[in-house]
Amino acid sequence: MTQVIVVIGAGSIGQAIVRRISAGKQVLLADLRQENADAAAKTLSDAGFNVTTTVVDVASRASVHSLVDAATKLGEVFGVIHAAGVSPSQASPETILKVDLYGTALVLEEFGNVIARGGSGVVIASQSGHRLPPLSSEQNAILATTPVEELLAVPMLQRDQIKDSLHAYQISKRGNSLRVMAEAVRWGKRGARVNTISPGIIITPLANDELKGPRGPGYRRMLEISVAGRAGTPDEVGTVGALLMGPDGAFITGSDFLMDGGVTAAYWFGDLAPK
């Protein structure tokens, strides 16, 4: 049967991973905007990949379920790359929680019902999840295991608890890694794996929005002080994604991989530490 790799989010990180793992497989590329999916599909098709496209709204169960149906009609779902999301400069706290937190939980649940034995998934989270102070074990469990349709109603995610868009983003991304850890148990019962990558500042259109936005000076200082002294590239994330989704990563599941050039280390224990 044809092996299908589903890419949610037509940006450069998703493309970088899919290029590493999809030779000889069927790629289904989904994005909120058809024109974005089509543009990415042309780039991949011109490079020799077999690609079809569709539209998906990850904040809609009906839409995500339709994507699952489309994928299973093409073959067995052997890989899922979830790289869709919105940043603090792009959306309100409510939208960030719905897209980045609820949407990710929804994707993990829906594709966890159909992922093939030997298959794998990667969710793109963020270094921002590592900036949040430690949560209690009860809060961790809430983010990891609350039923998807109840998630946005939990008290810790209400407007009086979420300070601003950045806080919403941080807790969403922490929630992504916790959710993946819990879902790894369920995916494992199907013989499949799932992990999270938490990139730092990677040069993408989303990152460029941040660098030009109100938090731009802070982001540039992060890069200057980090061990790497620069932003990352989508290809570097692609290398980690390929490891996690390929045979060399067969012993890795339920894990989160922070790759930020040392920014988080500097935030907690170096020159970026809050005074």
BAPA-698400 format. One record per residue (C-alpha): residue number from 0; x, y, z. Coordinates in steps of 0.1 Angstrom, whole numbers, plus 5000, padded with zeros to 4 digits. Layout:
<pts>
PT/seq/xx/yy/zz
PT/NUM/X/Y/Z
...
</pts>
This chain:
<pts>
PT/seq/xx/yy/zz
PT/0/5000/5000/5000
PT/1/5011/5035/4993
PT/2/5028/5053/5023
PT/3/5014/5088/5029
PT/4/5032/5116/5046
PT/5/5009/5144/5057
PT/6/5023/5179/5061
PT/7/5001/5204/5080
PT/8/5014/5239/5074
PT/9/5031/5247/5041
PT/10/5060/5267/5056
PT/11/5097/5262/5052
PT/12/5101/5240/5083
PT/13/5075/5215/5072
PT/14/5090/5214/5037
PT/15/5125/5209/5050
PT/16/5114/5178/5070
PT/17/5093/5163/5042
PT/18/5121/5166/5017
PT/19/5142/5144/5039
PT/20/5117/5116/5044
PT/21/5093/5115/5015
PT/22/5112/5102/4985
PT/23/5090/5074/4969
PT/24/5061/5083/4991
PT/25/5029/5102/4986
PT/26/5029/5137/5002
PT/27/4996/5153/5012
PT/28/5003/5190/5019
PT/29/4976/5209/5038
PT/30/4974/5246/5047
PT/31/4948/5271/5058
PT/32/4953/5288/5024
PT/33/4952/5269/4992
PT/34/4976/5293/4975
PT/35/5003/5285/5001
PT/36/4998/5248/4997
PT/37/5000/5251/4959
PT/38/5032/5272/4960
PT/39/5049/5247/4983
PT/40/5036/5217/4963
PT/41/5051/5232/4931
PT/42/5085/5235/4948
PT/43/5084/5199/4960
PT/44/5070/5186/4927
PT/45/5097/5203/4907
PT/46/5122/5185/4930
PT/47/5107/5151/4922
PT/48/5082/5145/4950
PT/49/5047/5132/4945
PT/50/5024/5158/4961
PT/51/4987/5166/4964
PT/52/4972/5195/4983
PT/53/4942/5204/5003
PT/54/4930/5230/5027
PT/55/4927/5225/5065
PT/56/4918/5246/5095
PT/57/4934/5229/5125
PT/58/4910/5247/5148
PT/59/4881/5228/5133
PT/60/4874/5192/5141
PT/61/4854/5187/5109
PT/62/4882/5201/5088
PT/63/4909/5180/5105
PT/64/4887/5149/5101
PT/65/4883/5157/5064
PT/66/4921/5158/5061
PT/67/4924/5124/5078
PT/68/4898/5110/5053
PT/69/4917/5125/5024
PT/70/4950/5110/5036
PT/71/4936/5075/5042
PT/72/4921/5075/5007
PT/73/4956/5080/4993
PT/74/4971/5051/5013
PT/75/4983/5043/5048
PT/76/4993/5073/5069
PT/77/5030/5067/5077
PT/78/5041/5101/5087
PT/79/5025/5133/5101
PT/80/5044/5166/5102
PT/81/5024/5192/5121
PT/82/5040/5226/5115
PT/83/5010/5249/5114
PT/84/5005/5277/5140
PT/85/5004/5314/5147
PT/86/5029/5336/5166
PT/87/5024/5361/5194
PT/88/5027/5390/5169
PT/89/5001/5375/5146
PT/90/4971/5368/5168
PT/91/4951/5374/5200
PT/92/4956/5351/5230
PT/93/4923/5334/5222
PT/94/4933/5326/5187
PT/95/4967/5314/5197
PT/96/4952/5290/5223
PT/97/4927/5277/5197
PT/98/4951/5272/5169
PT/99/4984/5263/5186
PT/100/4971/5244/5217
PT/101/4936/5230/5208
PT/102/4945/5226/5171
PT/103/4976/5205/5180
PT/104/4957/5183/5204
PT/105/4930/5178/5177
PT/106/4956/5168/5151
PT/107/4973/5144/5175
PT/108/4940/5128/5184
PT/109/4926/5124/5149
PT/110/4958/5111/5133
PT/111/4965/5089/5163
PT/112/4934/5070/5153
PT/113/4948/5061/5118
PT/114/4986/5062/5120
PT/115/5002/5031/5105
PT/116/5023/5006/5124
PT/117/5059/5018/5121
PT/118/5047/5053/5114
PT/119/5058/5085/5132
PT/120/5049/5121/5138
PT/121/5066/5153/5146
PT/122/5050/5184/5161
PT/123/5068/5218/5157
PT/124/5065/5235/5191
PT/125/5089/5264/5202
PT/126/5116/5274/5225
PT/127/5089/5296/5241
PT/128/5075/5266/5258
PT/129/5108/5263/5277
PT/130/5106/5299/5290
PT/131/5075/5293/5310
PT/132/5082/5287/5347
PT/133/5076/5251/5359
PT/134/5040/5241/5361
PT/135/5026/5219/5389
PT/136/5021/5182/5382
PT/137/4983/5188/5382
PT/138/4987/5216/5355
PT/139/5009/5193/5334
PT/140/4983/5166/5335
PT/141/4956/5191/5325
PT/142/4974/5202/5294
PT/143/4985/5166/5286
PT/144/4953/5147/5291
PT/145/4922/5169/5292
PT/146/4898/5157/5265
PT/147/4903/5178/5234
PT/148/4868/5194/5234
PT/149/4871/5204/5270
PT/150/4907/5218/5268
PT/151/4899/5254/5261
PT/152/4874/5255/5290
PT/153/4899/5246/5318
PT/154/4904/5274/5344
PT/155/4941/5278/5338
PT/156/4935/5289/5302
PT/157/4909/5315/5309
PT/158/4914/5352/5300
PT/159/4920/5362/5337
PT/160/4949/5337/5338
PT/161/4965/5344/5305
PT/162/4984/5377/5306
PT/163/4989/5384/5269
PT/164/4996/5368/5235
PT/165/5032/5358/5245
PT/166/5019/5340/5276
PT/167/4993/5322/5255
PT/168/5020/5312/5231
PT/169/5043/5299/5258
PT/170/5017/5279/5275
PT/171/5004/5265/5242
PT/172/5039/5253/5232
PT/173/5045/5238/5267
PT/174/5012/5222/5262
PT/175/5022/5208/5228
PT/176/5052/5189/5243
PT/177/5031/5176/5272
PT/178/5003/5165/5249
PT/179/5028/5147/5227
PT/180/5042/5128/5257
PT/181/5007/5116/5266
PT/182/4998/5108/5230
PT/183/5030/5088/5225
PT/184/5014/5063/5248
PT/185/4983/5060/5226
PT/186/5002/5061/5194
PT/187/5025/5034/5208
PT/188/4997/5010/5211
PT/189/4994/5012/5173
PT/190/5032/5007/5169
PT/191/5038/5043/5160
PT/192/5059/5071/5175
PT/193/5055/5109/5180
PT/194/5078/5136/5192
PT/195/5081/5174/5195
PT/196/5108/5197/5181
PT/197/5111/5231/5199
PT/198/5130/5254/5176
PT/199/5144/5287/5185
PT/200/5145/5316/5160
PT/201/5145/5299/5126
PT/202/5145/5322/5096
PT/203/5110/5318/5082
PT/204/5083/5343/5073
PT/205/5068/5339/5108
PT/206/5102/5346/5124
PT/207/5107/5376/5102
PT/208/5073/5389/5114
PT/209/5086/5386/5149
PT/210/5119/5402/5142
PT/211/5102/5432/5126
PT/212/5075/5433/5153
PT/213/5074/5449/5188
PT/214/5095/5421/5202
PT/215/5121/5425/5174
PT/216/5149/5441/5196
PT/217/5145/5414/5222
PT/218/5147/5387/5195
PT/219/5179/5402/5180
PT/220/5195/5404/5215
PT/221/5187/5367/5219
PT/222/5206/5359/5188
PT/223/5236/5381/5197
PT/224/5239/5365/5232
PT/225/5233/5329/5222
PT/226/5261/5304/5219
PT/227/5254/5300/5181
PT/228/5253/5338/5176
PT/229/5228/5335/5148
PT/230/5194/5323/5138
PT/231/5188/5288/5127
PT/232/5177/5275/5093
PT/233/5148/5253/5083
PT/234/5173/5227/5070
PT/235/5187/5223/5105
PT/236/5153/5216/5118
PT/237/5148/5192/5089
PT/238/5178/5172/5100
PT/239/5164/5166/5135
PT/240/5129/5159/5120
PT/241/5144/5133/5097
PT/242/5162/5116/5126
PT/243/5130/5115/5147
PT/244/5108/5102/5119
PT/245/5133/5077/5104
PT/246/5147/5043/5114
PT/247/5176/5059/5133
PT/248/5151/5074/5157
PT/249/5132/5042/5164
PT/250/5140/5043/5201
PT/251/5127/5079/5205
PT/252/5091/5087/5213
PT/253/5072/5111/5236
PT/254/5103/5134/5237
PT/255/5108/5171/5231
PT/256/5140/5184/5213
PT/257/5150/5219/5221
PT/258/5171/5234/5193
PT/259/5177/5271/5198
PT/260/5214/5278/5196
PT/261/5217/5281/5233
PT/262/5191/5309/5238
PT/263/5172/5291/5265
PT/264/5204/5282/5284
PT/265/5213/5319/5284
PT/266/5177/5328/5295
PT/267/5178/5306/5326
PT/268/5215/5306/5335
PT/269/5233/5333/5314
PT/270/5231/5369/5302
PT/271/5195/5367/5292
PT/272/5183/5358/5327
PT/273/5156/5380/5340
PT/274/5170/5405/5365
</pts>
